[in-house]
Amino acid sequence: MPDERQRREVEKHQVLVVNRKYAEVTGVINIESFDVREFVLQTTSGMLAIRGENLHIKALSLENGLVSIEGTMFDFAYFDEGSSTAQKAKGLLGKIFK
């Protein structure tokens, strides 16, 4: 059972991106889905979709709420769990090129 300090760290959500090639996400509750083009993470601040190319997990610790991803990243988007699949798939580029 996690102690109080570990619990608070899992509740804190941060996204660190280095040169669009590496991302470290904290506050991750669950990985909803992932493939080489998209990761969908349930975080303490809502659902987060990370899109790109050749994405893969570098490190994973759901106990500590940490996921590290490597690859070329294009888009980071938050969405509500209740939104439709079409809305989830519509990222920043989709909104720009309506």
Contact map, one row per residue, 1 for C-alpha under 8 A:
11100000000000000000000000000000000000000000000000000000000000000000000000000000000000000000000000
11111110000000000000000000000000000000000000000000000000000000000000000000000000000000000000000000
11111110000000000000000000000000000000000000000000000000000000000000000000000000000000000000000000
01111111000000000000000000000000000000000000000000000000000000000000000000000000000000000000000000
01111111100000000000000000000000000000000000000000000000000000000000000000000000000000000000000000
01111111110000000000000000000000000000000000000000000000000000010000000000000000000000000000000000
01111111111000000000000000000000000000000000000000000000000000000000000000000000000000000000000000
00011111111100000000000000000000000000000000000000000000000000000000000000000000000000000000000000
00001111111100000000000000100000000000000000000000000000000000011000000000000000000000000000000000
00000111111110000000000001111000000000000000000000000000000000011100000000000000000000000000000000
00000011111110000000000000100000000000000001000000000000000000000000000000000000000000000000000000
00000001111111000000000001100000000000000001000000000000000000000000000000000000000000000000000000
00000000011111100000000011110000000000000011100000000000000000000000000000000000000000000000000000
00000000000111110000000111100000000000000000000000000000000000000000000000000000000000000000000000
00000000000011111000001111000000000000000000000000000000000000000000000000000000000000000000000000
00000000000001111100001110000000000000000000000000000000000000000000000000000000000000000000000000
00000000000000111111111100000000000000000000000000000000000000000000000000000000000000000000000000
00000000000000011111111000000000000000000000000000000000000000000000000000000000000000000000000000
00000000000000001111110000000000000000000000000000000000000000000000000000000000000000000000000000
00000000000000001111111000000000000000000000000000000000000000000000001111000000000000000000000000
00000000000000001111111000000000000000000000000000000000000000000000011110000000000000000000000000
00000000000000001111111100000000000000000000000000000000000000000001111110000000000000000000000000
00000000000000111101111110000000000000000000000000000000000000000001110000000000000000000000000000
00000000000001111000011111000000000000000000000000000000000000000111100000000000000000000000000000
00000000000011110000001111110000000000000000000000000000000000000111000000000000000000000000000000
00000000010111100000000111110000000000000010000000000000000000001110000000000000000000000000000000
00000000111111000000000011111000000000000011100000000000000000011100000000000000000000000000000000
00000000010010000000000011111110000000001111000000000000000001001110000000000000000000000000000000
00000000010000000000000000111110000000001111000000000000000001001000000000000000000000000000000000
00000000000000000000000000011111000000001110000000000000000001000000000000000000000000000000000000
00000000000000000000000000011111110000111100000000000000000000000000000000000000000000000000000000
00000000000000000000000000000111110000111100000000000000000000000000000000000000000000000000000000
00000000000000000000000000000011111001111000000000000000000000000000000000000000000000000000000000
00000000000000000000000000000011111111110000000000000000000000000000000000000000000000000000000000
00000000000000000000000000000000111111100000000000000011000000000000000000000000000000000000000000
00000000000000000000000000000000011111000000000000011111000000000000000000000000000000000000000000
00000000000000000000000000000000011111100000000000111110000000000000000000000000000000000000000000
00000000000000000000000000000000111111110000000011111010000000000000000000000000000000000000000000
00000000000000000000000000000011111011111000000111100010000000000000000000000000000000000000000000
00000000000000000000000000000011110001111100001111000000000000000000000000000000000000000000000000
00000000000000000000000000011111100000111110001110000000000000000000000000000000000000000000000000
00000000000000000000000000011111000000011111011100000000000000000000000000000000000000000000000000
00000000000010000000000001111100000000001111111100000000000000000000000000000000000000000000000000
00000000001110000000000000111000000000000111110000000000000000000000000000000000000000000000000000
00000000000010000000000000100000000000000011111000000000000000000000000000000000000000000000000000
00000000000000000000000000000000000000000111111100000000000000000000000000000111100000000000000000
00000000000000000000000000000000000000011110111110000000000000000000000000000111100000000000000000
00000000000000000000000000000000000000111110011111000000000000000000000000011110000000000000000000
00000000000000000000000000000000000001111000001111100000000000000000000000111110000000000000000000
00000000000000000000000000000000000001110000000111110000000000000000000011111000000000000000000000
00000000000000000000000000000000000011100000000011111000000000000000000011110000000000000000000000
00000000000000000000000000000000000111000000000001111110000000000000001111100000000000000000000000
00000000000000000000000000000000000111000000000000111110000000000000001110000000000000000000000000
00000000000000000000000000000000000110000000000000011111000000000000011100000000000000000000000000
00000000000000000000000000000000001111100000000000011111100000000000111110000000000000000000000000
00000000000000000000000000000000001100000000000000000111110000000000111000000000000000000000000000
00000000000000000000000000000000000000000000000000000011111100000011110000000000000000000000000000
00000000000000000000000000000000000000000000000000000001111100000011110000000000000000000000000000
00000000000000000000000000000000000000000000000000000000111110000111100000000000000000000000000000
00000000000000000000000000000000000000000000000000000000111111000111000000000000000000000000000000
00000000000000000000000000000000000000000000000000000000001111111110000000000000000000000000000000
00000000000000000000000000011100000000000000000000000000000111111110000000000000000000000000000000
00000000000000000000000000000000000000000000000000000000000011111100000000000000000000000000000000
00000100110000000000000000100000000000000000000000000000000011111100000000000000000000000000000000
00000000110000000000000001111000000000000000000000000000000011111110000000000000000000000000000000
00000000010000000000000111110000000000000000000000000000001111111111000000000000000000000000000000
00000000000000000000000111010000000000000000000000000000111111001111100000000000000000000000000000
00000000000000000000011110000000000000000000000000000000111100000111110000000000000000000000000000
00000000000000000000011100000000000000000000000000000011111000000011111000000000000000000000000000
00000000000000000000111000000000000000000000000000000111110000000001111100000000000000000000000000
00000000000000000001110000000000000000000000000000011111000000000000111110000000000000000000000000
00000000000000000001110000000000000000000000000000011110000000000000011111000000000000000000000000
00000000000000000001110000000000000000000000000001111010000000000000001111100000000000000000000000
00000000000000000001000000000000000000000000000001110000000000000000000111110000000000000000000000
00000000000000000000000000000000000000000000000011110000000000000000000011111000000000000011000000
00000000000000000000000000000000000000000000000111100000000000000000000001111100000000000010000000
00000000000000000000000000000000000000000000000111000000000000000000000000111110000000000011000000
00000000000000000000000000000000000000000000011110000000000000000000000000011111000000000000000000
00000000000000000000000000000000000000000000011110000000000000000000000000001111101000010000000000
00000000000000000000000000000000000000000000011000000000000000000000000000000111111000000000000000
00000000000000000000000000000000000000000000011000000000000000000000000000000011111000000000000000
00000000000000000000000000000000000000000000000000000000000000000000000000000001111100000000000000
00000000000000000000000000000000000000000000000000000000000000000000000000000011111110110000000000
00000000000000000000000000000000000000000000000000000000000000000000000000000000011111110000000000
00000000000000000000000000000000000000000000000000000000000000000000000000000000001111111000000000
00000000000000000000000000000000000000000000000000000000000000000000000000000000000111111100000000
00000000000000000000000000000000000000000000000000000000000000000000000000000000001111111100000000
00000000000000000000000000000000000000000000000000000000000000000000000000000010001111111110000000
00000000000000000000000000000000000000000000000000000000000000000000000000000000000011111110000000
00000000000000000000000000000000000000000000000000000000000000000000000000000000000001111111111000
00000000000000000000000000000000000000000000000000000000000000000000000000111000000000011111111000
00000000000000000000000000000000000000000000000000000000000000000000000000101000000000000111111100
00000000000000000000000000000000000000000000000000000000000000000000000000000000000000000111111110
00000000000000000000000000000000000000000000000000000000000000000000000000000000000000000111111111
00000000000000000000000000000000000000000000000000000000000000000000000000000000000000000111111111
00000000000000000000000000000000000000000000000000000000000000000000000000000000000000000001111111
00000000000000000000000000000000000000000000000000000000000000000000000000000000000000000000111111
00000000000000000000000000000000000000000000000000000000000000000000000000000000000000000000011111
